[in-house]
C-alpha cells in the first residue's frame, strides 16, 4: 500500500512579544498565523469501515489540532517565562487569553512546540510528517519529522 501525505490548514490570530530582543518585535504585536499540518500513512482499505480510503479523517485531524493549538493560541497573547509579565495580567478583560511558554515565542520555536503537542495524539498508524507555520504572508518556519529523529 502506498504512503500518502495529507495536509490540513489552520488559521488563528495571536499576539506575542520577544523578551530581550533587539528589534521592533520586542513590542507586543499580532500576526495572522497559518499552520499547515501534514501527516503520512497508508489509506485504510476496508469496505466495512466508514474511513475506507482515508489516511485519517480530516474532521478528526481538525478536532485534534484545534484542541491543542488553535483553541489555546487563537486571540491569545504569548510571552516567554523569562519576561516579567506578572503585573500585566491585572488588567481586566484585555488579558483573559494568554500563554506563558518556557521559551521565546518565535515562529521557529512555536512550530517545534506544536509538533510536540500533535505527535502523541495521532493514531499509531499515522505519523506527523511536517508542519509549516506562517507568521506573515511571506515568512514561515517548517518542522520535518525526518530532521528530528
N, C-alpha and C positions, 0 to 999 in steps of 0.2 A: 504494500500500500504506500502511495506517495506521501511524503511530508508536505503539509500545506501551511503557509503562514496566513494568519487572519489579523486584520488591523481594525481597531475602533478608535474614533476620535472623540475627545472630551474637551470641553471649554469651560473655563472658570475665570473669575476676576479675583485678583489677590494683590494686596499691598505688602511691601516689605521695606526694610532699611538695612543697609550693610554697616554694621558697627566697625568703627575704626578704619573705614575705607577712605581713600584719598581723593575721591571724586564725588560727583553730584548724587550718586546712589547712596550716600550716607544719610540722605534725607528720606523721609517716608514718601513713597511714591507707589503707584499701582501699575499693573500690567493686565492685559487680556491674554491669559495663557491658553495654549492649545497643547494638549497631550495626546500623542499617538501611541497606543498600546498594541504591540504586535506579539501574538502568541504563535506557537508552532505545534503541530501534532498531526495525527492521522485522522481523516474523517471517519466517523462511526459508520460502519457498514452493517446495518441490522434493520431489516424491513419492519420489524416489530417495534423499533424504538422511535419515539417522536422526534428524536435528534438525528435520525438517519441522514447521512451525508454531511454532517456538521463536525468540525473540529471542536467547537464549543459554541453554544447558542449565544448570539450577540447580546440578547437580553440578559443572560446570566453574567456575561463579561461586564456589561454595563452596571448591573447591580453591585458586582464585586468592586469595581473601580470607584463607583460613586460612594460606596460605603467607607472606603479607606483613604480616598484622595479628595474627590470633589466636595462631598458633604462636610469635610473638615476644613478645607482650604478656601472654598468659594466665599468671597467677600470677607475674608479674614485678613488681619494684619499679622505678619510673621517677622519675628526677631530672633537673633541668636541669644542664647542664655548668657553670653558674655556681656551683653548690653545691659545697662542699669535701667530696666523697664518698670521696676516695682511701682513707682509713683504715677506712671502713665495711666494705669488701669483704674484709677479712682474717678475718672471722668465718666459720668453715667451715659449710657446709650452708645457712645462712639466706639467703645472697646468691648462690645459683647462677644465679638468673634476674633480671637487671637490665638496664635500658636507660638510657643517659645520652644525653639529647637536647640539641640546641643551642638549646633554648627552654624556657620554663616549661611543665611538662606539665599545662596547664589543659585542660578539655574542649574549649574553643574552638580552641586550637592543635593539639590531638591530632586533631580531626576534619579540619582542613586538611591535616595531615601524612598522614593516612590516605588522603585524596583523591589526594595526590601519589604515594602508593605504588601505588594501584589503577589510576589512569588509564592509565599506559603499558602495562599488561599486558592490557588489554581488546582483543578483536578489533577491527580497524579499522572495521567496520560497526556497532559497539556503542559508545555513549558513556556515561560516568558522568553521571547526571542529578543525583543528590543523595545526601548521607549525613546520617543523624541518629544522633548518639551520646548515649545516655542515660548520665549518670554516677550518677544516683539515679533512683528511681521517678518523681520529679516535676521533674527538671532535665535539660535536654539542650541540645546545640548542633547547629546544622544548617549544612551546606555545600551550596550550589547552584551548578552549572556556570554558569548564566546570570548569576550575580553575580560570577563570577571569570573573565570573558573578557578 
